[in-house]
């Protein structure tokens, strides 16, 4: 059985030729909307090729965005060279960059700098600003995903790329895939403006210059709320930059600069500063960008009418914590013990809970019967799982067949590791099942039959690699789960926090799974509160304390009601 190289996709590998004449070299990255590979194109040129899985909102959104940008041509826009639908997947061949602006920032940090040197960064952002102004003024488009990872370095210049969220002004906002950290307030409310990308560009400048961020939120929900309602903290910026960056971060688009280039120019020349030794260049006015633009569809000042409520990306703010209650409280009356030595921090509380969950669940260790399992998120229907697993089956010499709510992979095992040669002494199997009704998917692998002790050790050692390949083939929401989850039933006592800060009667529940980000709890009744203190009484080290959490989801579950709670740290 071949070992798995974790850097190689279970469905694709180096040497494949998914598009005639384009040979895959190595994977470059994987995100929520697809997988990107380096490839060799006809003539020996290196290109990047992106694969977007077939079906669902992901492919439709990428395809719709491509229709909007296919005619765009600009020196600072990453070029799309070829787009095809192959085997139900969308395949896009594009220009290969030297690096992302995020990579340059990381390099500067390794060398002990706060971020990218100011003059250098302004040159990069001048390129990006010009490209963003062109697509806004000439074509009536907004990129809506301006962030360091989507600004690509090529021969000392920046090109804007990754057009999966591009929207025409007047067409409504994107329905999926927003990066809340960099999204403008109006986009989070369900509308977009010709100056929305300027807001994102100002955040990129702040972060890549200082290594800090103007909003302290640590979760998507916190950041969304702060973008909409909180003033940015500009103290990490040079004093001369604050007025320009503050204007670009105005909550109302009309209060920002007329264009992205106007913003970068204002920063570059603020306080008589050096705008890059004369290297920066900008279009004279936004009107200059519009000349000869027959395809222009909307004026720069156009504001999009909000989309219907069901398609909006709207922040959901938990009730504010009472002023006298900390994140971690002493349980008897849920009151703090200020200054008491040995009190837990939120990080210490979470670390102890996750460590207990990891131990109780046996994560990373085989079960008593030798099986191993992993959980992940998959939005693919159970009926499609067998086809998704065909590549894994080929890789490991297995067969794949439909199973109740999923699929099963099998490989006959002969004596002394000879596979299926001769009489099969046993079988290696993998059962992949979708949990109803959500996207939770469980893959379990094990051995069956009579195998020698040596063969058992050999094949048991291979099970983690097989599971990794299965997960890589069918997981569709990988990037949305920042922390591993451990399926474990821990007793949890819930102390509801009312909107007025009052503490309600305690209720008992049991955890379904735990991660460093939060916990899913099964309770008897539905939750009507937005925040709750969680007490894990069975865990040594945190007993007597409770951690504040936000209730982000409440829905009926098997045997009760299921709450998804996010730890507040």
N, C-alpha and C positions, 0 to 999 in steps of 0.2 A: 504494500500500500504506500503510495508516494506521500512524502511529507508535504504539509501545506506551507507555502510562502505567504505570510500574512499581508505582504505588500501587493499581492496579486488578487484580482477579483476572481470569485468563484466562477463567474460567467465568461470572463475574458482573460487572456493571458498574452504575454509578449509573443510576437510572431503572428498573432491573428490578423486577418485582413477583413475587417467588417465592411469596409467600403473598397471596391476594387481599386488597387493601386496604393492604398493607404495601410501601412503595416504598423501595428501597435508596438511601441518600444517599452514604455513603463508608465505606471499610473502616476498622475500628478495630484489627485485629490478626489474627495468624495463629499458631497453635500446633500442637503435635503432634496434637491431637485435633480440630481444625477451624478455622473461619474466622469472625470476628465482624464484623458490619457495623452501622453506624447506619442506622436506617430511620425513615420517617414512617408512623405507624399511623393507622387511621381516627380522624377527629376532629382530625388535625394534631399529635398527640402524638409525641414522639420516643421510640423504643425501641431496644433492641439485639437483633439476631437472629444466632443462631449456627448454622452449618451444619456437620454432622458427616458426612463421606463415608460412603456406603453400604457395607455389607458389613464383615466382619472384626471383630476385637476392639474397635476403637474405637467403632463404632456400638452394639454389644451392651453395652459397658460404660456408655456414656452413657445408653442407654435404660434399663438396669437401675437406674442411679443416679436417673434421673428418677422411676421408679416408687416409689422410696423417699422422695423429697422432695416429691412433687407435693402432698401434703396439709399440708406445713409452712407455718405462717403465724407470722411474728414481725417486729416492727418493724426488727430488725437482721439480717434475712435478705433477700438480694436475691430479689425475687419472680420466679417463672416464670409467664408469662401464657398461653402457648400452645405446644403441642408437636405437630408433625405429621410424618408420613413422606411426603416428596414426592420422586418420582423416585428412590426408593431411598435418599435422604439424610434424616437426621434434622434437622429445622428447629425451633429453639427461640426463641421470642420472650420477652424478659425486660426487666426494668426497666433503664433507661439511667442509668448513674452519671455523676457529674461528673468523677471521676478515680479512679485507684487510689492506695492508700497509698504505693506505690512512687513515684508521681509527686510526691507531697508531699515525700517524702524527697529525691528528686533536686532539687527546688526549694530545699530547705534547704541542700543541699550546694553548689548554685550560689551561694548567698548567703554562703558561707564558714563555715557551721555544720558540726559533726560529724554531726548528724542532726536529727531532729524534736525540738523542745523537750519536756522531760520531762513537764510537766503536760498539754500538748496530746496527746502520744502516749498517756499513760495514759487520757485521756478516750476516745480512739479504741479502745484495747484493752479498756476496760470494756464498750463496746458489743459488740465481737467476742466477748468472754468470755461475756457473757450469752447471745448467740445460740448459741454452741457448747455451753454448759451446757444450754440448752433442748433441743437436738436429742439430747444424750447422755442427759439424765435423763427426758425425756418420751417419746422415740422410740427410745432405744437405738441411736443412730447416732453415727458418728465421721466428720468431714469428710475427714481424711487428706491434705489438700492445703492446709493453712493456710500462707500465705506472703504477702508484701507485695502481689504482683500479684493476689491473690484477695480482698483486703480493699478494698472500694469506698467512696469518699467520696461522700456525698449530703447536701447541705445541712448540712455540719458534723458529720455522724455517719458511722460506719462500718457497712457492711453486708457480711456474709460471703456470698460468691458462688462460682460455678463449682463445681458439685456432681458433676463427672464421676467422682470417686473415692469418693464417699460409700459407706460400708459399714455394714450392721447388725452390731452386736456378736453374734458367734456365726456370722456368715456367711463368715468368712475374710477375708484382706486382698485388696486390689486386685492384679490380676495384671499390670497395665501402667500406665505413666504416672506413677509415683511421682517426686517431686522429692527426690532423696537429700539435698540440702542441709538440708532442714527435717524429714526423717522421723525419727520416734522409733525408738529401738533395737529395741523389740519388733516394730514394723512391718517393719523390715528383716529381722528374724529369721523373719517369716512369721506373726505374730499381731498382734492389736490389742486395746487396752484402752480403757476409758472415759476414761482420762487421757492418751491418746496425743496428742490435739490440744493439750493443755496444754504438752507438751514443745515442739511447733512454735511455739506462741504465745510462749513464753519466748525462743526463738531470734529471732523477729520483733522482740520488744522490744529485745533486746540489739543487733541489727543496726541498727534504725532509730533508736535512741538514740545509739549510739556511732560508727556507720559502720564498725565492725569486726565480727568474727565469732569465736565462742569456739573454733572448730576451724580449724586452719590448712590443711586439705586443699585442693588446687586442682583435683582431679578427683573425679568421682562415686565412684570406687572408694576413694580416700583418705578422703573424707568418711564413707562408709558404715562403714568400719573404725573411724574415730574416734568416731562416734556409739555404736557398740557397745562399744568397749573403752577409749577414752581419756577422761581427765578434762577438762572444759571449762576453758579459760583465761578467767577472769572479771576479769582485771586492768583491762580497758578500762572496766568499769562503775564508777559511784560506789560507794564502800565500803559505803554503807548498802543498796545493792541486791543485793549479792553473795549473801547468805544466801538470800533469797527466790528469786532466779533459779537459784542452785545447786540448791535443792530441786526446783524445777520441771524441771530438767534431769537429775534422778536417773535412773540407768539402769533401775531397777526402778519400774514405775508405782505400786506401793503406797507408795513413799517420797515421792511428789509430793503436792501439795495435793489436798484432796478434789475441787476443781473449778477451772475456769479463773478464775472470779470471785474465789475465795479467793486465787489466785496474784496477780492484779492488785491486790487489796486489800492484800495483804502488801507488795507493792512500793510502793504509794502511801503507806502509813503507816510504812514502814521508817524507823527512827531519828528518829521524830517529824517526818518530812518532810511537806510540804504535799501532800495528795492531790488537788490540783486545785481549791483554793478552794471545796470543797464541791460541785463539779460532778459528781464521780463518784457513781454509784449502783449498787447490787448487789442481787440477790435476797438475802433474809435467810439462807437455807440452801438447799442442793441440794434438800431435801425440799419447799420451797416451789414449786420448778419442777415437781414431780411431781403436785401436787394437781390433780385433775380430768383426769388424763392417761390416758384409757382405752386409748390406743394404745401406752402404754409397753410395751416388749417385753423389757427387760433392766435389772437393777439397775446402779447406777453402778459397783459394785466388780467386775462381771463381767470375767473375762479370757477371751479367745477361745482355743480350742484351736488349736495350730499347724496350718496347712494342710499337705497332703501336700507332700513335698519338691519335686515337679516344679512346683508352683505358687508356691513361695516366692520372695520377693525376698531373696536372701542375699548378703552381701558376700563377695568373693573377694580375699583378701589376698595380695599377693606376698610372697615371703620378704624379710626385712629385709636391707638392704644392709650389708655388712661395715663395721665401724666405721672401718677404715683406708682405705676406698675412697670417694671423693667421687662426685657425680653425673657429673662429667666427669673421666676419668682419663687419664694418659699411657699409651699403649698398650704399649711394650716389655714391661713386667711388670705392666701395669695397676695402677700405683701412683701416688699423687698426687705432685705437685712443689710442696710447700707454700711459699708466699711467692715463687715464681718470677714475675718480671714477664712480662706478656703471656699468662699462662695464660687459657684460655677459661672463660667462665661458661656455664651450661647454655643461657641465653637466646641468647648469641652463637653457640653451636654450632648450635642449632635454626634461628636466623635464616639462617646460612650455608647449611645443608642445604636449607632451603625455597627460598632464592634460587636455588640451583643447580638444584633440581628444577623450579622455575618456568621458568628459562631453557631447560633441556634439553627440557622438554615443549612449549615454544612456547605456553604458556598465554596466552590473550588475543590471540594472533596467528593469522591463518589459516594452514592447512597449505600446502604447496607447490602443491597443486592448487586452492587457494582455498576449500576447505571449512573450516567451523568446527564444533567439537563441545564438548559439556559432559557431565559425569558427575554423577549424583545418585542418591539412594536412592528406590526405589519398591517397595512391597509389593503393588501391584496386579498381577494375573496378566496375562500377555501377551495373552490373549484379550480382556481388557477394555480394553486400551489404546486401540483405535480409538474406542470410545464416550467415553472420557475426553478424547480429542483433538478431539471434534466441535466444541466451542466455539472452539478455536484455528482450526480449518478455516473456520468461519463468519467469524471475525474477519479473516482474511487472504484470503478468497475462494479457499480451497483445497479439494481433495477429500481424503478420508482412506480408506485401505483397509488390510486386514490384510496383514501381512508376516511372514516367518519370525521368530518370537520377538518380535513387536512390531507396528509399524504404520508406514506411510509416508504423508506428506502431499505433495501435488503442487499446483503452480499454473502453468498455461501463461503464458508471457511473450511478449507481442507486441513489435514494434519500438517504440522511443522511449517505453517505459514505458506502452503502452496496454493492458497486461494481456492478456487473452485475446481482445481485439477483433482481427479480421482473422486472418491466418495466424500461428500461434505460431512465434516465432523460437527459443524456448528454454523452459526449465522451471526453476522453483525447487522444490527437493525437501528434505524433512526425513525422515530415517530414525530411528525410535525403537525401540531393541532392548533387551530384558532380558537380562542376563548370567546364565547358569546356573552354580551353583544359587542364588546369593545374590540380594539385592535391588538390586545395582548395575545401573544403567540408563544407556545412552549415547544421546545425541541428536546426530546429525550433520546439518548443513545445507549445501547447495551449489547450484551452478547447472549446468545442462546445456544443450547446444545452441549455436547461433551467435548471439551477442549483440554489439552494438557495444561499444566500449570504454566509452562513456558509460553505457550500460545496465548493463554489468558492474559499474562503480563504484557505481551507484545501488543495485542489488540486493545486492551484497556488503555494502554498508553496512547493509542491512536485516536481514542474517542474525542478528546478535546479538539483535535485538529479537524475532525469531521464536523463537529458541532460549529466550529468557527466558519467552515465553508458554508454550511447550511444557513447560518445567520447572515453571512455576507450576501447570499443569493436572494433572500426573501425579506430582509429587514428594510423597511421603507421610511421609518421615522427615526433613524439612528441619531442624527444630530440634535434632535429635540430632547434627548435624555442625557443630561449632563453627568449624572451619577449612576453607578450600577445599583440595581434594586435587589433586595434579598427577600424572597418569599418566606415569611415567618409569621406565626401567630403569637404576638406579644400582647398581654393585657394592657389596655390604655384607659386611663380615666380622663374624661373631658370636662373642662370647666369653661362653659360658654361666657364670652364677653359681649355684653350688650352694646348697642350703638352709643349709649350714654356712659359707657365705662363700667356699668354694674356687672357683677359676677353672678351668673345663674346657678341653678342647682346642678351638681355634678352628675354626669352620666358615664356608664361604663361601655367599653367597646373592645374590639380585638383587632390588631393590625393584620392586614393582608400582605403588605410588603412595605419595606422601609428602605430609604436611601438617604444620602446626605442632604438632599433637597426637600424631603418631606416624607409623608406616610399616607397610606390608604387604610382607612379604618372602617370596619363593619359595625354598625350600631343598630339599635332596635328601631329608632325613629328617625325621620328626616330632620336635617339641621335647618334652623331658621336664622342662625347667627353667621356673622362674617369672620369673626376671630374667635379663637379658643385657646386656652392653656392646656397643654398635653402633659400628663403625668404617667411615666413608665415605672410603676411601683415595683416591678419584678427585677429591674436592672440595678445591680449594685453600683454605687457611685453617683447615681442621679436620683435615687429615692429621696423623697422629701422636697424635691424641686419640680417645677413645671416650666415648659418652654412655650412661648407664645407662637401660634401658627395662624395662618390665614386659610379659611375654608374656600378653596378655589372651585370646587365642584361638589355637587350633591345629587345622587341619583339612586333609584331603587337597585338593590343587589340581591343575590341569592341569600335567603335567610335573614334579611334585614334591609338596612340602607347603607350605601357606600359613600364615604366622605373622602375626598382628596384634599389633603392639608399640606400647605407649604410652610416649612419652618421659617421663622422670621429671626434673622441674625444680624 
